[in-house]
């Protein structure tokens, strides 16, 4: 007959799993929580650090249309191709555009330029590669959060940390279950803490209660973190296997890997996109115009307010052949398969942009809570470590004494 496992021994095993998963991931999880909180304000932070690029001293008296400025820039700078242009820019802001090398030309040192809102002339630029000067700070912050500035192996490491975080959350939830009855009367105590408690007790209660109250939000952050870090290896193949996309395209090899030159212009792409949106009954506004040299496609994104945002499932994309103007592709998560919904929901949920400022604030608070749980969890471990070490030494001395007595008796 199989002997039953001692509940106390089983409980201790789960405590050790929770403890050592937490300790192993503590530093990296705390770093991700801190950088994630800062990234909730990445756009305002970037604009504050680089106000000389983003903002004008005074609103433009006669602001030039951003796409007209983009087409004019393309004609006068044949060695460059503009790959992204905002459709709507306030009169007191310059026009940020992304640039790449034209086919056969050397890559530019700066891949983002800023065009004057009135003249359309370049007034400055920067590289968007990760860095720690003010021009590249937010890009560096994002790369540190996602990949530890270490490429793929850093991404994989952060994915393992996110998985450990996810498992530890559920183990910690299980450990709050009381061993005595009545269950709910005793469990209710686990959801409370008091700032009048002794400091050590407060740290334990705060660690436990915040994990309970915020379990759903923290679990969503952990799940989306795992999915992001193993996106190409696991998440995207799984999502599209479960529900294949209705309109797949960019998963195929690009026809122009060395780039191409468009025949049409950005203003043509915007006109075509507006016609297509009206035909489809889409009442959203164009937000960003794109060019993909590897496919020789112009694209236009549509959002609810005409500003690039990731409310709900994010923008709708229309792509047009840059030679003929024919509709070449459409990315619309609102009428595609559940697979595309699974792909597009990740970033809005993880960043909090799914419903605007309210959900961004929630993600910020969840980041602070994660940082708090790292600190309180480490304190509880460190505080109890001394008693565990003393107990282990006492047990070792007792075992040695018992062994000595056994030798004497022999």
N, C-alpha and C positions, 0 to 999 in steps of 0.2 A: 504494500500500500504506500502511495507517495505521500511523504510528509508535507504538511502545509508550511509555507514560508512565514517566518516570524514577521508580523506587520511592522515592528520597530526596525528590523533589519532592512526591510523593503523601503521604509520611509527614509532611513539613513542613506540608502543608495540614491534615491531621488534628490536628497539634499546635496549629496556630493556631485551629482550630475549638474544640478543648477549652479552650485558653487564654482566648479571648475570650468564650465562653459562660460560663466560670467567673467571669471578671472582671465581666461584665455583671450576673450574678445574685448575686455574692458577698455584698453587704451584706444583701439581702433574704433570701437563703438562711440566712445566719448568724443573722439575727433570728428566722426561723421555727424554726431548730433550738433556739435558746436558749429561746424562749417555749414550744416544744413540750415541752422537758424539764421546764419548770415545770408545764405543764398535766398531766403524768403524775401530779401530786399535787394537782390542782385542788380535789378535795373536802376532803382533810385541810387544805389551805392555807386554804380558805374557812372551814372550821369553826374553825380556830385564830384567824383574824383576827376572826371574829364569834362567839366563844364565848358572849357575853352573849345572843345570839339562839338559838343551837342548843342549848346545854347548860343544865341546871338545876343549882342549887347542891347539891341532894340528890335522889335518886330519888323520884318521886311515890309517896305511900303508897297512894293509890287512883287509878291512872291511868285517865283516860277513854278510851274507844275513839275513835280518830282520826276515824272516819266519823260517829259520833254527835256528836262535837264539831263536825264540819263542817256537819252538818244543823242543829245548834243555831245555829251562826254564821249560816247562810243565813237562818234565820227572823228573827234579830234585826238583820240588816244587809241590808235589802231593796235598797239601792242598789248592792250588790256581788254578784258571782257567783263562787263558788269553782270554779276550772277544773282543779285538781290537788290530790290529797290522798294521802299515803302510807298504806297499809293497816296496816303494822307500824311502830311507833315504840318504841324502848326507853324504859323508865320514867324514865331520867335525861336524856332529850332532849325538847325541845319539838317541836311538830308544825308543820313548814313547809308552808304551803299557798300556791298561786298564786291570785290574784284578778284579776278584770276588772270593768268596769262593767256593771251590769244594763242592759237595753235602755232607751234614752232618758236614761240618767244620765251624768254627766261621768266621764271616765277618772280613776282614782285615782292619786295621786302615787306610791304604793307598790304594786307588783304582786306582792310576796311578803310574807306575814304569818306570824308565828309564834304559835301558840296554846299556852297553858300546858298541860302534859301532865296536870295534875290537874284544873284548873277548866275548861279549854277556852276561856278568855278570851284575847284578843290581848294579847301582852306586848311587841310591837315589830314592825317591818317594814322593808322597804327596796325601792328600785327595783333591778331586775336589768338595767337598761341599762348599757352599758360606762362605766366611770369609773375613777378612780385613788385614791379614798378606800378605806378598808378594807371598806366595805359592797359596793362594786362592783368591787373589784380583779380578782377572777378573771374576771368578765365582760369587763373591759377587756383582760385578758391574752388571752382567747380571741379577741376581735375584732381585736386587734393581730396575732395569729398568722394569722388567717384572711383579714382584709380590710384590714389596716394602718389600721384606724379610719377608712377612707375609702369605705365603701359598696361599690357594685358595681364601680367602676373599680379600687378597691384589690383586690377579689377577682379581677378579670380579670388585673391585673398579677401577683399572686401565682400565678395559674394559668400565665401565660407563664413566670415564674421556675421553676415546677415542671417545665414542659415542657423548658426549657433544662437543668435539672438532670438530667432523665431522659436526654436526648440526650447530655449531657456524660459521664454515667456509662458509657454504652456506648462512646463514643469513647475515653474513658480506658481502658476494659477492652481495646479493640483496640490501643491504644498500648503496652500491656505485652507484646504479642507480640514475641518476639525476632526479629531479622532474620537471625541466624546459626543454623546447625544444629550439634548436635542441638537440636530445638525444646524439648522438655520439660526437658532438662538446663539450658538457658539461661533458660527461663521460671521455673524453680524459684527462681532468684535474686530475681525480682520479688516473691515472696511473703514475703520475709524483711526484717527490719531489726534493727539492733543499737544499743543506747543508748551503746555505746562508739565509734560512728562520729563523725566530725567533724560539727558541728552542721548545716551545710548539707546534707551527705549524709544525715543522719538525717531531716531534714525531707522530702527527696525520697522516701526509702525508706518513711517512715511514711505519707506521702500515698498512695503507690502500693500498698503492702501492705494498708493498711486498706480501700482501695477494692476490692481483690481479695477479701479475706476476707469483707467485708460486702456484696458486690455484690447478692446476692439480697434481703437486708433493706432496703438503701438503695433498690433498684429498686422494691420494694413500697411504700415510703413515697412515692417520687416518683410512681408510678402512681396511688396513691390520692389524692395531693395534686392531681394534674391532674383526676381524676374529681370530687373535691369542688368545686374552683373553677369547673368548667364543668358542674356537676351538671344544672341545669335546661336549659342550652343544648345539651348534647351527651350526657352520660352517661346520664341517666334515659331520654330518648327512645330512645337506642340499645339500652339494656337491655330496655325493654319492647317494642321493635320485634323484637328477636331472640327473645324469649320473652314474649308478652303475659301479663299477670297473670290468674289465674283469677278473682279477685274484685276488680276495679277499682271504686273508688267516689270517693275524695276528689280524683280528677283532674277530676271534674265540678263545675259551678258549685254553690256551697252554696245551699240553699233559704232560709236565713234570714241574709242578709248583715248585717243590723242586729241580729242576736241574737234569742234566744227565751227563754222562761221554762219550766223543766221542771215537770212535774206530780209525778213521782216524786222520790225522794231517793237520796242516796249509799248508804245502807244497803240500799235496794231493789236498786240496781245490783249491789252486792256479792253479794246473795243470788241474783240471776238469773245472775250470772257463775259462781258456784260450781256451780249446777245445770247450766249449759251445759258447763262444764269436765268435770264428772263424766259427762255424756252423751257427750262426745267422748273420754273415757278419758285426759284430760290430768291427770297427777298432780302438776303444778307448783302453786305457791301464789300467791294474789293478792298483788301488790306495790303497785300504784298505782291509784287511782280517778281518772277524768278526766271533765270535762264539756266538750263542744264546742257553744257557743251557736249557731254558724253552721249546725249540722246538728241541733241539739237532741237530741244523743246523749250518753248516759253511756257511758263506756268503763272497762274494768278490764284491767290488764296482769297477766300471769302470768309468773313466772320460776322458776328451779329452786330458789331459796332464799327466796323471798318478799320479797327486797330488789331494788329496781330495779338491774339490771346488764345488761351486753351480752356475756355469755358466748356463744360460738358465733355465732348469728345474732340474738341479742337476744330481747326478750319476745314473747309471744303476746298479741294484743289481741282482746277481745270488745266490741262496741258494741251498745247497746240504745236503742230509741226512748224518750226521756225522758217521753213521754206515755202510751204503751201498755205499755212493757216488752218489746215484741217484739224478738227478735234482729234487728239491722239490718245488721251488717257484722262480718266477722272478718278479722284480719290475722295469718296464720300462715305464716312463711317456711319452716316445716318440712314443709308439705304443699302449698305453692303452686308456681308455675313457677320456672324458673331465673332469670327476669327479676327476681322479688322477691328471690331469693338474691343476685343481683348488686347490688341496691340496698341490702340490709340488711348485706352483708358489709363495706361500705366503712368504716363507723365503728368496728366492733370491731377490724378489722385495723389501721387507721391509728392508733387510740388505744392499741392493745395490750390492749384489754379482752376480746379474743376468748377467752382462756383464763385470765383472772384476773391475779394479781400477777406470775406468772412472765413472761407476755408483756408486761405493762406495764413490767417491768424491762428487757426486751429493747428495747422502743421507746425507753426512756430512754437506754440505752447507744448505740443507733443515732443518737439525737439528739446525744449528746456526740461520737460519731464524725463526724457531719456537720459539727459545729462545728470539730472538729480538722482535717478536710479543707479547710474554708474557710481556716483559719489557715495550715496548711502549704502549701496551694496558692498563697495570696497571697505567702508568704515566698519560695517557689521562683521565682515570677514576678518579684518585686522584686529578688531576688538576681541573677538572670540578666539583668535589664533593663539593668544598667550595661554588661555586656559586649556586649549586642546594640546598644545605642546607640553604644558606642565603635566597634564593627565597621561600623555604618552610616555613621558619620562618616568612618572611614578609607576606606570604599568611595567615598563622595562626594568626598573629597579626591583619591583616585586617578583618579576619572572627570574631575574638573576639570583635573588635571595632564595627563591624556591628551588632553583637548580642547584645552588650551593648546598642547601639542606639535603637534597636528594643524594648528592655525592657523598656527604658526611655519613648519611644513614647506610649507604652501601658499604 
